[in-house]
Amino acid sequence: MSTRALRTAASGMYAQQLNIEIISNNIANINTTGFKRNKAEFKDLMYQQVQVNPLASSTPGISDSSGAKIQVGNGVQPASSSKVFEQGDVTSTKGQLDLAIQGDGFFQVKKSDGTIAYTRDGSFKIASDGTVTTSAGYTLEPTITLNDDAKSINITTDGAVEVTTTSGSTTVAGNIQLARFINPAGMDSLGDNLYAETTSSGKPITGTPSSNGFGSLKQGYLEASNVDIVEEMVAMIQAQRAYEINSKSVKTVEEMMTLANNLKSSS
């Protein structure tokens, strides 16, 4: 019984340690553009049937006709870490290629290996060849290329990229398409503010911003992290207290085992 209690308390300590690591990552990314906070999820471990009166089966003269048993759990186990895709605050930057998505959807970018990844970070740049890319150099999909004579850029809420040239003429260089998922929380985090589709997230659904459930684009704005520092600090305090209580359980069980051993030795 004492061994089971030690394992149970140890599982609680490990779970809260992992919880603290996830909270720490949220706080560390409080200023990361488009960052979505993580949430740790846990599940209880298997249960065992324990006899109410264990002496009844091993001590002569003691009987337990009821045969009553109770269920005793074996602790906790981390189940998953999921992203919370709540809308972050939209802040003004006045950058011509800074875009925020107000609502549902992801920008599509092509990685160096040719695969498509997804991001909420709309801080785009212009590469040396005029291609619109992310800060890390990933190409925006569908590809949009600006000519050398581009003077100003206007991006509408539905994704049309209108370019005014030095000669005063206005042309449409392309249209930004967004992607959304049935279960965005099931996407894989790749780093660099990128996500990848998985079987849990489902296949991407692409479309035009401001239509068919897609969010609208806001030029000159960026979406901030959706981490709430107060909420994270409260969660950290709760995790710390839970860790302390589980460590206290380990100490208590150790004291009980020492006491039992002392009684056995004295007898």
C-alpha positions as CSV (number, residue, x, y, z in Angstrom):
1,M,0.0,0.0,0.0
2,S,2.8,2.4,0.9
3,T,4.6,1.7,-2.4
4,R,1.4,2.5,-4.3
5,A,1.1,5.8,-2.4
6,L,4.7,6.7,-3.3
7,R,4.1,6.0,-6.9
8,T,0.9,7.9,-6.9
9,A,2.4,11.0,-5.3
10,A,5.4,10.8,-7.6
11,S,3.1,10.7,-10.7
12,G,1.5,13.9,-9.4
13,M,4.9,15.6,-9.0
14,Y,5.9,14.7,-12.5
15,A,2.6,15.9,-13.9
16,Q,2.9,19.3,-12.2
17,Q,6.5,19.6,-13.3
18,L,5.4,19.2,-16.9
19,N,2.5,21.7,-16.2
20,I,5.1,24.3,-15.0
21,E,7.2,23.7,-18.2
22,I,4.2,24.4,-20.4
23,I,3.2,27.5,-18.4
24,S,6.8,28.8,-18.6
25,N,6.8,28.4,-22.3
26,N,3.5,30.5,-22.5
27,I,5.0,33.2,-20.4
28,A,8.3,33.2,-22.4
29,N,6.3,33.8,-25.6
30,I,4.1,36.6,-24.3
31,N,5.6,39.0,-26.9
32,T,5.7,36.5,-29.8
33,T,3.5,37.6,-32.7
34,G,0.6,35.4,-33.3
35,F,1.6,32.9,-30.5
36,K,-1.2,30.7,-29.1
37,R,-0.9,29.5,-25.6
38,N,-0.6,25.8,-24.7
39,K,-2.8,24.0,-22.1
40,A,-1.8,20.8,-20.4
41,E,-4.3,18.1,-20.1
42,F,-4.2,15.1,-17.7
43,K,-5.9,11.8,-17.2
44,D,-6.2,9.5,-14.2
45,L,-4.4,6.2,-14.2
46,M,-5.9,2.7,-13.8
47,Y,-7.7,1.8,-10.6
48,Q,-7.2,-1.2,-8.4
49,Q,-9.8,-3.1,-6.3
50,V,-8.6,-3.1,-2.7
51,Q,-10.2,-5.1,0.1
52,V,-11.8,-3.0,2.8
53,N,-10.4,-5.3,5.6
54,P,-7.1,-6.8,4.4
55,L,-6.7,-8.6,7.7
56,A,-9.7,-10.8,7.0
57,S,-7.8,-12.8,4.4
58,S,-4.6,-13.3,6.3
59,T,-5.4,-13.4,10.0
60,P,-7.0,-16.5,11.6
61,G,-10.2,-15.8,13.5
62,I,-11.0,-12.6,11.6
63,S,-13.6,-12.9,8.9
64,D,-15.2,-10.5,6.5
65,S,-18.4,-11.9,5.1
66,S,-19.2,-8.8,3.1
67,G,-16.1,-9.1,0.9
68,A,-16.4,-5.3,0.3
69,K,-13.8,-3.7,-1.9
70,I,-13.0,-0.1,-2.9
71,Q,-11.3,1.4,-5.9
72,V,-8.0,3.1,-5.3
73,G,-6.4,5.1,-8.1
74,N,-2.7,4.9,-9.1
75,G,-2.1,8.6,-9.9
76,V,-2.2,10.9,-12.9
77,Q,-0.6,10.9,-16.3
78,P,-0.1,13.8,-18.8
79,A,-2.5,13.2,-21.7
80,S,-1.7,16.0,-24.1
81,S,-0.7,19.6,-24.6
82,S,-3.1,21.5,-26.9
83,K,-3.1,24.9,-28.4
84,V,-5.8,27.4,-27.4
85,F,-6.7,29.4,-30.6
86,E,-8.3,32.4,-29.0
87,Q,-8.0,35.7,-30.8
88,G,-5.1,37.7,-29.6
89,D,-5.1,41.5,-29.4
90,V,-4.6,43.3,-32.7
91,T,-2.0,46.1,-32.4
92,S,-1.2,48.8,-34.9
93,T,2.3,48.8,-36.6
94,K,1.5,50.9,-39.7
95,G,3.7,48.5,-41.7
96,Q,2.5,48.0,-45.3
97,L,3.1,44.2,-45.2
98,D,2.0,43.7,-41.6
99,L,-1.3,41.7,-41.6
100,A,-3.5,40.6,-38.8
101,I,-6.3,38.0,-39.2
102,Q,-9.4,39.2,-37.4
103,G,-11.3,35.9,-37.0
104,D,-10.7,32.3,-38.2
105,G,-7.9,31.3,-40.6
106,F,-4.2,30.9,-41.1
107,F,-1.7,32.2,-43.7
108,Q,-0.2,29.6,-45.9
109,V,3.6,29.5,-46.4
110,K,5.9,27.2,-48.3
111,K,8.9,25.8,-46.4
112,S,12.3,25.1,-47.9
113,D,11.4,21.4,-48.4
114,G,8.3,22.3,-50.4
115,T,5.7,21.4,-47.8
116,I,3.0,23.9,-46.7
117,A,2.8,25.2,-43.2
118,Y,0.4,27.5,-41.5
119,T,0.8,30.6,-39.3
120,R,-1.0,33.5,-37.7
121,D,2.1,35.7,-37.8
122,G,1.5,38.2,-40.5
123,S,4.8,40.2,-40.3
124,F,5.7,39.7,-43.9
125,K,8.8,41.0,-45.8
126,I,10.0,41.4,-49.4
127,A,12.8,39.1,-50.5
128,S,15.5,40.3,-52.9
129,D,13.5,38.9,-55.9
130,G,10.3,40.7,-54.9
131,T,8.6,37.7,-53.4
132,V,6.6,38.2,-50.2
133,T,8.0,36.0,-47.4
134,T,7.8,35.6,-43.7
135,S,10.5,36.9,-41.4
136,A,12.2,33.5,-41.5
137,G,12.2,33.5,-45.3
138,Y,9.2,31.2,-46.0
139,T,7.3,32.1,-49.2
140,L,3.7,33.2,-48.8
141,E,1.3,30.9,-50.7
142,P,-0.2,31.7,-53.2
143,T,3.1,33.4,-54.3
144,I,2.9,37.1,-54.6
145,T,5.8,39.0,-56.3
146,L,6.2,42.8,-56.3
147,N,8.1,44.6,-59.1
148,D,10.9,47.0,-58.5
149,D,8.7,50.0,-59.4
150,A,6.2,49.4,-56.6
151,K,5.7,52.6,-54.6
152,S,2.9,51.7,-52.2
153,I,0.9,48.6,-51.3
154,N,-2.7,48.4,-50.3
155,I,-4.1,45.1,-49.0
156,T,-7.9,44.9,-48.8
157,T,-9.8,43.0,-46.1
158,D,-10.6,40.2,-48.6
159,G,-6.9,39.7,-49.5
160,A,-6.4,41.6,-52.8
161,V,-2.8,43.0,-53.0
162,E,-3.1,46.3,-54.9
163,V,0.3,47.9,-55.9
164,T,0.7,51.5,-56.9
165,T,3.8,52.0,-59.1
166,T,6.1,55.0,-59.4
167,S,4.3,55.9,-62.6
168,G,1.0,56.2,-60.7
169,S,-0.7,53.1,-62.1
170,T,-2.4,50.6,-59.8
171,T,-2.4,46.8,-60.4
172,V,-3.4,43.8,-58.5
173,A,-0.3,41.7,-57.7
174,G,-2.2,38.8,-56.3
175,N,-4.7,37.6,-53.8
176,I,-4.0,36.2,-50.3
177,Q,-5.8,33.0,-49.5
178,L,-6.4,31.7,-46.0
179,A,-6.7,28.2,-44.6
180,R,-8.8,26.9,-41.7
181,F,-9.2,23.6,-40.0
182,I,-12.1,21.7,-38.3
183,N,-9.9,21.1,-35.3
184,P,-7.0,23.6,-35.2
185,A,-6.1,22.4,-31.7
186,G,-4.9,19.1,-33.3
187,M,-2.2,20.8,-35.4
188,D,1.5,20.2,-34.8
189,S,3.6,23.1,-33.6
190,L,6.8,23.3,-35.7
191,G,8.5,26.4,-34.2
192,D,9.1,29.6,-36.1
193,N,5.4,30.4,-35.5
194,L,4.4,27.6,-37.9
195,Y,1.9,24.8,-37.6
196,A,1.4,21.6,-39.7
197,E,-1.7,19.7,-40.5
198,T,-2.3,16.3,-38.8
199,T,-4.9,13.6,-39.0
200,S,-6.4,15.2,-35.8
201,S,-6.7,18.7,-37.3
202,G,-8.2,17.4,-40.6
203,K,-7.5,18.7,-44.1
204,P,-7.1,22.4,-44.7
205,I,-10.1,24.3,-46.1
206,T,-8.9,27.3,-48.2
207,G,-10.8,30.3,-49.2
208,T,-11.0,34.1,-49.5
209,P,-10.7,36.3,-46.4
210,S,-13.9,37.9,-45.2
211,S,-16.1,35.1,-46.7
212,N,-17.4,31.7,-45.9
213,G,-16.4,31.8,-42.3
214,F,-12.8,33.1,-42.9
215,G,-11.5,36.1,-40.9
216,S,-10.8,39.4,-42.5
217,L,-7.3,40.9,-43.0
218,K,-6.2,44.2,-41.4
219,Q,-3.3,45.9,-43.1
220,G,-0.9,47.7,-40.8
221,Y,-1.7,45.5,-37.8
222,L,-0.3,42.4,-36.1
223,E,-2.0,39.9,-33.8
224,A,-0.3,39.7,-30.4
225,S,0.1,36.6,-28.3
226,N,-3.1,35.4,-26.6
227,V,-1.2,34.7,-23.4
228,D,-2.8,36.4,-20.3
229,I,0.0,36.9,-17.8
230,V,-2.3,37.1,-14.8
231,E,-4.0,33.8,-15.8
232,E,-0.6,32.1,-16.3
233,M,0.7,33.4,-12.9
234,V,-2.4,32.0,-11.2
235,A,-1.9,28.7,-13.0
236,M,1.7,28.6,-12.0
237,I,0.9,29.2,-8.3
238,Q,-1.7,26.4,-8.4
239,A,0.8,24.0,-10.0
240,Q,3.5,24.9,-7.5
241,R,1.1,24.2,-4.6
242,A,0.0,20.9,-6.1
243,Y,3.7,19.9,-6.5
244,E,4.3,20.8,-2.8
245,I,1.3,18.8,-1.6
246,N,2.4,15.8,-3.6
247,S,6.0,16.0,-2.2
248,K,4.5,16.3,1.3
249,S,2.6,13.0,0.5
250,V,5.9,11.3,-0.3
251,K,7.4,12.5,3.0
252,T,4.3,11.4,4.9
253,V,4.4,7.9,3.4
254,E,8.1,7.7,4.2
255,E,7.5,8.5,7.8
256,M,4.7,5.9,8.0
257,M,7.0,3.3,6.6
258,T,9.7,4.2,9.0
259,L,7.3,4.0,11.9
260,A,6.1,0.5,10.7
261,N,9.7,-0.7,10.4
262,N,10.5,0.5,13.9
263,L,7.4,-1.2,15.3
264,K,8.5,-4.5,13.6
265,S,12.0,-4.2,14.9
266,S,10.9,-3.5,18.4
267,S,8.6,-6.5,18.4
